[in-house]
Amino acid sequence: MPADTINRQLRGSFYRRNRLAFALAAAGALMGAVLNLIISWLMQQLIDTAAGTLPFRILVRACGGFFLLLFCGSALVYCAKPRFLATAMEQYKNCAVTQLMQKSVPDFQRRSSAAYLSALTNDAAAIEADYLTQQFTLIQKLFCFAGALALMLTYSLPLTLAAIVLSMLPFAVSMAAGNRLSDAACRVSDRNRDFTAFLSDYLNGFPVIRSFRAEDEINQRFASENHRLEQQKCTRLKLQTLLESAGSFTGITAQLGIFLLGTWLALTGRGVTTGVVIAFVNLMNFIIEPIAALPGLLAARKAALALVQKLGDSLAGQTA
């Protein structure tokens, strides 16, 4: 079967008879985004209550409604998200094994069985974490970004423009490291495959190793393969940590900049209240975080889809 057809089947297996669970989990993620925005609005209203913006009893009711929505959103995610992930991964691996069983024996033997073993264990875990799970993170962050920007515009145009400019700092840092993170994830996958192949041969050949008293040589080989795998994982983790640290540093810089500008606007009587400044600082999280995280999330998503493609290519070929 052609590789393109197998790749489509593998990617489609995530959602087959599983779209309702995905939709409910996505709805829960959207509710989480809305609740994050409501928190900023409530903070602004509570701080500015002394100015008579809204009656206090209405704000108390709004807080009660917020906690009710929070409970409903959490319950929705609790019920739908684990079900979607479990069904998606079950169907993905079932689809892969079904395609594997259709290969001819000579075509199967041209590849190491460790490649398939690694794809269905190590790579599958990466696909679940970086592709399936991160879909809901992407939905929530993008909706938070759009909602925060709209809410900011209703408060102050100058502060909103400043927030957009300052938010470019973490975006530039994230873009610089995004592709390198994707490449590092693929190298870890290759190293996992090699390590799995060696471990399989090591365990299957245990009686032979003992009979020839080759324990020392095998232990040295194992230590070498293990070291290479962990060093590659360390490199990926360093890149990820650097990306997160740089994003955090530039994010704090942007928030302080908005705080200073907002304070100056409030002190000079330019239509900005204390509550608005506090709300802006909180809303900046929902502007900076998606901008800083988006390149890394997209790079991880791209790397996970590359693993699906890799499995599909290995499954393509002659059938029995």
C-alpha positions, 0 to 999 in steps of 0.5 A: 500500500502506498505510504501516503494512503497509510499516513492518512489512515494513521492520522485519521485513526485518531478521530475515527468514532472519536470526534464527540469526545474531541469536541467536548474536550475542546469545549472544555479548553475553550471554557478554560480560556473564557474563565481566564479572561473573566478573572481579569475582568473581575479583578478590574471591577473589584478594584474599581468598585469604589468608583461606582462602576458596578454594584458590589452585590452584582460582582458577588453574583458574578463571582458565584457564576464564575465558580459554577462555570469553573466546575462545569468546565473542569468536569467536561475536561475530566470526562472527555479528554482522557477518553479521547486520548485513550481511544485515539492512541488505541486506534492508532496502534491498532491501525499500525499493527493491522498494516504491519500484518499485511506486509510480506515476510521479505519486506518485513525482514528488510527492516529491524523489528526494533524500528516498529517496536520503538515506533509503537512505544517511544514514538507513540508516547511522544505523539500522544504528548506533543500532538494529541494533548497539545491540541487542546493547549493550542485551542485554549492559548489561541482563544485566550490571546484573541479574547485578551486582545479584544478586552484590552482594546475596550480598556485602552488603545495606547496600552494595547499597542504597547502590549503588542510591541512588547510581546514581540520580544518573547515571540522572537526568542521562541522563533529562534529556537523552534526549528532546533527543538523539532530537529532534536526531537527527531534525533531522540526518536532515532536514538530511541530506536537504536537503543531499543534494537540493542536492548532487544538483541541483548535480552534475546542473546542472553544465554549466548552471552553467558555461555561465552562469558561476554558480560563485560563487553556487552555491559560496556556496549550497553553503557555506551548506547545508554549514554548516547541516548541520554545525552541526546535527550539532555540536548533536547531538554537543554533547548526546551529549557532555554526556550522556556527561560528566555520566554519567561525573561522577556515576558517579565520584561514586557509585563513590567513595561506595561505596568510602568506605562499604565501607572504613568497613564493613571497618574497623569489622568489619561483615562486609565484606572488602577483596576485597568492597570491591574487587569492589563498586567494579568491580561498580558499573560494571555498575550505573551504566553501564547506568543512565546509558547506557540512556536515551540508547540508548533515545532513539537506538533510538527515533530510528532507528525513527522513520527507518524509519517516515519511509521507510515513510510516504514509500513509501506511496501509489498503486502503478502 
